[in-house]
Amino acid sequence: MVTSLTASQRQECQEFARPTSRDDFQIAIVCALPLEYDAISLLIDQVWDVKGDQHPFGRAPGDPNTYRNGRISSFNVVLVLLPNMGKGNEEEVLLGDVIISNILIQYDFGRQLSDRFLVRDSIEDSLGRPTQHIRSMLRLLEVESIRDDVEDDAAQYLQMLQKKHNGNPKQRKLGKYKYPGAHKDKLFDCSYEHKHHGPSSDCSLCAQGSTCERSMGLSCDDLHCDLSRLVHRERLAQMQISDQPIFPLRVFVGRMGSGDGVIRSAKHRQELAERGVIGVEMEGAGVWDQLPCIVIKGVCDYADSHKNKGWQDYAAATAASVAKAVLEHCATPMVTGRDASPYGSGSGHHAVVHGTVSGSNVVLGGIHSTGGSTNNVRIGNNWGRAASWEEI
């Protein structure tokens, strides 16, 4: 009996040699949107870009586009994603997730009017626009399959980091980078302040509607904060039901604010969120206007009056893990020599700022601000500086 093979079965019977250079690619499929790139990526029969490849195809200096090289049928093809930024998503952001900047604004830069502070956050008022190469890296992170790979690898690196720390006989804090637990991830309603509550309180200041300084140093358990005022988040609820020992971190790309002051106000957090800010930090502005860079921060609190330092170590670890994964998946090496583009090249110096952030819920239009321990800035092949976080 003779049976006919399907197209996919015929291709599986053939062996295809990996191209030796970019000259071996005949077809380019240009995608303007990440969702288009996602769809066609699923139909690639064989991917030529392999993580850790000693001879990557790379891209020419001056080329801002994002590429994936592979084979469709018998043709070598290049998928091209143009470096125009799209809109962010509105998923729930939890403590320990990581935020990556696609633009940085100074949220405390503006004019004080009689009734309000007017933040200057137009394009003209923003800190320098990311270079095309940086925008290309960020564009990659909009592609679902690549973002999934970054998140998966970051989870592995996080476990490596935790294991390495716990295996150090000189370490002084066992479990320093351990996931604190979903039950400790608490986002309260914006109107519910962290202060002494109830008629049994002996604090006259809090009883009058203000907040005393003493309450700022107490935990929610100490103050008996009302858990019925917590905001329900479906993703967190699912984690609590499954009681997962490993936190499935997510990566979000969006507008980040930079300022000199610490935000401990849900009201001000939401005002910034209405301007599209999903993260607030205190160090990136100094690097952003000096070198092409991205800011990678782990969410450590929700920038409200209930914030505390309990998540800072873990958030610093998730940010470090994502920084490593981003470099491996999104930092395409430049190709020089005969394959070089005639359109010039950049300086080759980039900075990656990583650390921790505090935040809220993106679904609610929330914001995540940055705070934490130590922030390392990598500039080219040298350690530019180690900037200390301001204590929060």
N, C-alpha and C positions, 0 to 999 in steps of 0.2 A: 504494500500500500504506500503510495506516495503522498506525503504531506508537505504543504507549503509553509515556509517559515515566515513569521511576522517580520516587520522591519527591524524591531528591536532585537529579535533572535538572530537575524542575519548579522547585525552589527556585533553581537556578542561573539560570533564565530570568527570575527576578524580581529587582527591585532594592529593597533595603530601606534606608530612611533611618536614620541614626544618631539615637538618642534625644537629646532636648535637655536633659533633666534626669532625676533619679532618679524623678520622678513618672511617667515613661513606662514603667517596668518593672512588669509585672503578676504575675510569677511568681518565687518564690524557691525554690531547691533547697538545702536545708540538709544539710550533710555533717558528721558527727561525727568522721570519720577522714580523714587525708590520702589513704589508698588509695581511699576513696570519691570524694573530690574529683578524684583523678587520672583515675579511670574516666569520670566524667561530663564532665570537661574535654575528652576526646577526641571527644565527640559534639556539641560546640558548633559550629554551622554558620558563625557569624561572631562574632569577638571585638570588642567595642566598646572595650576597654581597650587603647590603643596607647601604646607607650613614647614619651615626649616630647610627649604630647598637651597642648595648651595649655589645654584645658578638661576635666580629668579629673572623673569623677563623685565620686571621693574617698569620704569617710565622715564622718559627723557627729562632733563632739567628744564624747568619752565612750563611743563605740562601739568595742568591742575586737575585733570580728569581722573576718575576712578575706573579701574579695569579689573575684569576677571577673564582669564584666558582658559579656553577649553575646546571641546570638540562637539559638534552637533552633526550627526550622521558621519559623513566622511570629510567634513569640512572643519578646518581649524578656525575658530571664531573668537572674537574679542567682544565682550560686553562692556559698553562704555556708559558710565553714569555721570552726567554733567554736574558740575559743582554748585548748583543753585540750591540754596537752603529751602526746605519745605517747612510746614507747620509741625509742631510737636504733638505728641499724643496726650491723652488725658487719663492715664492709668493711675492707680493708687501708688503713692510713694511711701515706703515704710522706712523706719530707722534701719540703717545698715545698707540701704540702697546707695547707688552712686550717681552723682550728677556731673555732667561734663558741659562746660560752657561752649556755646556757639557765638555768644556776644557778651560783653561785660560792660555794665553801666555803673556809674557812681551814684548810688541811691541817695546819698546825703549831699549831692551836688545840685544846687538850685537856688531859688530865691524864697526868702521868708516874706509871705504876704500877711496882711492883717488877720486873715482868718485861716490860713493854711500854709504849709510849706510846699512850694511848687518844684517838683523834681524835674530836672532837665534830662529827658531820656529819649530825645529824638536821635536820628542817625547822626546829626551834626554834633550832638552832645555826648554820644557814646564814646567810650575809649576806642582806640584804633580798630578798624575792621580787620578780621582775620585775613591772612594772606590766602591766596588761591590754594596753596598746598595744604594749609590748615583746614580750609573749607572742604577740600577733597577728602581729608581724613574724617571730618565730621559727617560728610555725606555718606561715607561708608557705613557709619553707625546708624544711619536711617534705614539701611537694608536689613530686613528682619533676620535673614539667615546669618548674616555677618554679626549682627548684634547678639544673636543666640550663641554663636561660637565664642564671642568675647565673654559673655556671661558664664558659659560653661567652663571655659579655661580659667576665668577669674576665680570661680568656685574651687577649682583644683589648686590654684596658686594659694588661695586662702588657707586651704587645708595644709599645704606645704609650709606656709608661714607659721601656722599654729603649731604644727608638729616640730618644726625647727626651734621655735621659742621654748616649747615645753621640754624639749630634749637637751636644752642648754643647762648644765649643772650650775651655772652662775646666775641663772634667772632668779629674780626675787619675787615674782608675782605669778604663780602657776595659774594657767588659764586666763592670762591677761587679755588675749585676743579671742576668747570664746564668745559665741553668740549669747547675749544676755537672756534671750527668751522672748517669745511673742507676748507673754503675759506682762512684760515690762514695757512694751511699746504702747504708750498711752497718748492719745490726742484728744484733748478736751474741747468742748464747745467753746467758740471764740469768746463768749460772754462770761465764761466761768473762770474767775481769777484764782491764782494760787495764793491763798492767804488764810487767816484764821476765820473759820466759819461757825455759824450757829450761836445760839444764846448762851451756851456754856463757855464760850471764849472769853478770856479775861483781857483781850486786846481791844481797847477802846478805839484805836485808830482804824483797825480793820472793821469794827462794828459800824463805823461811820461811813463806810464805803471806800476808804482808801486802803493802801497796802503798807504794812509796816516792814521795816528793813529786816527785822528778825525772821519773818516768814520766808524771805528769799533764801535763807540758809537752811531751811527745813525741807524735808522730802514730802511728797504727796501722802505717804503713809503717816508721817508725823502730824500732818495737818488734817488727816482724815478727809482728803479730797473725795468728793462724791463721785463714785464710779458710774453712777447712772447718767452723768453728764459727759461720758466718753462718746466720741463720734464712732459710729459703726462703720467698719471697713471690711468689705467682703473678703478681700485677699488675706487680711490678717485673721479673720474668723476661720477661714479654711486651714490656715497654718496652726491655729490653736486646736482645732478638731483633730488634725493629723498628728499633732505634737511632734513635729519634725525636729530632729536634733541639729540638722544642717539647714541654714537659712538660704533659700533660693533667691539670691540677690538679683536685682534688676538694674539696668543702666538707662539713664534718661539724659537726653541732650536738650539744652534750652538756654534761655537768657539767665545770666547770673548777675547779681548785684554785688558791688564792692563798696565798703564804707569803713569809717573809722570807729563807729560805735557799735556796741553789742545790742541786738534787738531781743527784748524780752516782753514783747507785746503782741498778742494775737491780732489786735486791731491794726497795728502798723504792718504786721506781716501780711494781712489780707489786702491792705491798700497797695502794697508792692505787688502782690499776686495779681491784682486787677490790671497792672501794667505789664503783665506777662512774665514777671520775674519768678523763677522756680527755685532759686538758690541765692543765699547771701553769704559772702565771705569777707575777709579782712586783709588779705595779702596779695591777691592776684593782680590788682591794679598796678602795683609797682613793677611787675614784670611785663604785663600785657602791652604797655606802650613802648617797651624797650626791645622786645624780641617777639617773633611769631610764637604763640604759645596757646595751649589749651589748659583750662583749669579743671582738674579732676578731684572731686570731693565726695567723701562718704557722709551720709546723713546721720547726724548724731543727736539732734533734738528738733523740736518744732518751732523754735524761735518765739516761744510764748513764755508766760510767767512760770510755767511748770518745768522749764528746762533744767537739766542737771548734767553732770559730767559722766554719768554712768555708761554712756554709749560711745564715748570718744575713742577709746582704744580700739574697739571693734570697728568703728567707722573708719579709723585711720588704716586698719588692716584691709578692709574691703576696697578702699581707694587705692592703696598700693597694689593690690591684686589686679584691679581693673587697669591701672596704669601699665602694668607689665603686659596684660592681654591686648590692650589697645596698640602698644608699640609693635607687638608681634603680628597683629592682624591688619592694622591700618596704616602703619608707617612704611609706605612703599619705598624701597631703595631707589636712588637716582642712578641712571645709567649714563656713563660718559663714553667718549670715544666715538666710533663711527655711527653708533645709534643715537648720539646726542641730538637734541633738537637745536635748530639754528636760532631759536628765539631767546636764547640767554638762559641764565640760571640764577637761583637765589644764593644766599650766603651759606646755606646748609646748617645754620645755627637755629635751633628751636629750643623752646623751654616747655617742660611739662611740670605744672604745679599740682601737687597732690596733697591731700590732707583730709579734714573732716568738715561736714556742714551740718547745720541745723535746719529743720524744715517742717512742712506740714503736708497736707493732702492735695495732690494735683487735681483730683476729681472735684474738690471743693474750691478750686482756684487758689490753692495754698502755695506757700513759699518755703524754701529750704535754705537756711543760712549756714554759714560755715564757721566753725570754731574748732578748737582741739589742741593737740599737743605740738608736734614738730612737723614742719613743712619743708620738704627738700625740693630744691629747684635745680633741675638738670639743664645745663646750657652747653650745647655742643658736646665736646668730649671732656669738659671740665665741670666740677661741681662749683657752680657759681656762688652759692651761699646756702646756709641753713638758717632760715628765718624762724624765729620763735613765735608761736601763737600767743596772742594776748590771753591771759587767764580769764575765763568766763565763769 
